[in-house]
Amino acid sequence: MGFVKLSTQKLRREPSKSLVSEDYLDLIHAPTKLFNPYRLLIMQTLMLHGNVEFRQLRHNIPEMTDGNLASHLRVLEKLGYVHYHKEIVNRMPRTSYEITEEGRNAFGKIVSSLRKMIKYGPNI
């Protein structure tokens, strides 16, 4: 049997290329609590319509109960993405919500990153 002589040369490795574009990294830094379908719908609605009453949100987002909506709004409020206004109109309490500048920026970054992924990603 013959012996195989192994070379002791070092293999040169080429610098690895990034598989993930820098354009998509905003998604990594976005709060994971924002990645919920209902919260994204709430944020989009507030971005498009400004100041929106609680009952308008509830009636316009499918399968939303009062408690479910209130929970999602509380999370968004703790993140600093929305704030609320309470007032009394005809002896009835009225609560409305508005997106904050911080919420506008966070939501904008996510939407921008997703648009880039869709534009430059594979055609699915």
N, C-alpha and C positions, 0 to 999 in steps of 0.2 A: 504494500500500500504506500502511496505517495503522500507526502505531507504538503499542506498548502501553507505557503508563507503569507502571514498576515502583515499588511503594511502598517506602519506606525504613524503614517501621516494623519494629521488632524483634518477632519472634514471642515470645510468652510461653510458656514451657514449664512444664507442671505438674510438681511433683516426682514422680519415678518411684516407683511402688509396688514393693515387693519381691515377686518371684515365688516366692521360697523362704521358707518359714516358719522362724522362729527355732527352732522345735521340732526341726527336722531337722538343724541345724548340728552336733550332736554327732557325726554320721557323718563330717563333714569332719575333725574333730580326732582321730578314732580312728586308731590305727596301721594302715596298710594291710596290714601283715603279719598282722593278725588276720582279714582278709577272705579266708579260705580255707575251703572247705567242711569239710575235715577238722579244721582248728583250731577252727572254730566248734562242731563236734560234740564235740571233746575238751573244750572249755570248758563246754559245756552239760552233758556227762556229769559233770564234776567239780563243777559247781554243784549238780546234783541229788543226787549220791551221795557227795560229800565225798572221803574218801581212797580211791583206786581203784588196784588193782594194775595193773602194765603189761600182764600177760597178759589181764586182764579187759577192758582198753581194746581191745587188739588183737582179741580174739574178738568184741567187740560193735560194732565199727565196720567196716562192709563194705569189702572189697577193701584191707585194711590189712596191710602186711607189717611185720615187726619193724623193719627199717631205715627205712621210711617213717614209722612211728609215732615212732620215736626222733628222727628229724629234726624233725618237727613239735613234739614236746615240747621239744627243745633250743631252738627258736626262741621258744616260749612262756616257757621258763625265762629266756632272755636278756632278754626284755621285762619280766621280773619278775612274770609272771602265774601261774606255777606253781612249786612246789618239790617236790623228791623226797626220799623216805626210803628208805634201804637197810638191810636187816637179813638175818640168816642164820636160816632156819627149817629144822630138820632137815637141816643141812649144805647147804642150797640157798639161793642168794641170792634175795631177794625185794625188788623195787623197787616202790614205790607213789608216786603223785602226788597232790598236793592243790593246789587253787587258792588263791592269795594274796588278801589284801584288795584289793590294786591290781588284780589280775585280775578279781576280783568286781565292782569298780567299773567297769572298762573294759567288761566284757561286759554289765553291767547297762545302761550308757548306750547301747550299740549296740542291745540288745534293745528298750529303751524307745523309741528313735528309730524303729526299724523298725515297732514296734507303732503308733506315731502315724501313720506314713506309710500303713500298711495301713488304719487306721481312717478317716483323713480323705482318703486318696488316692482316685483314680478307681476305680470298680468295674471290674475287669478280668476 
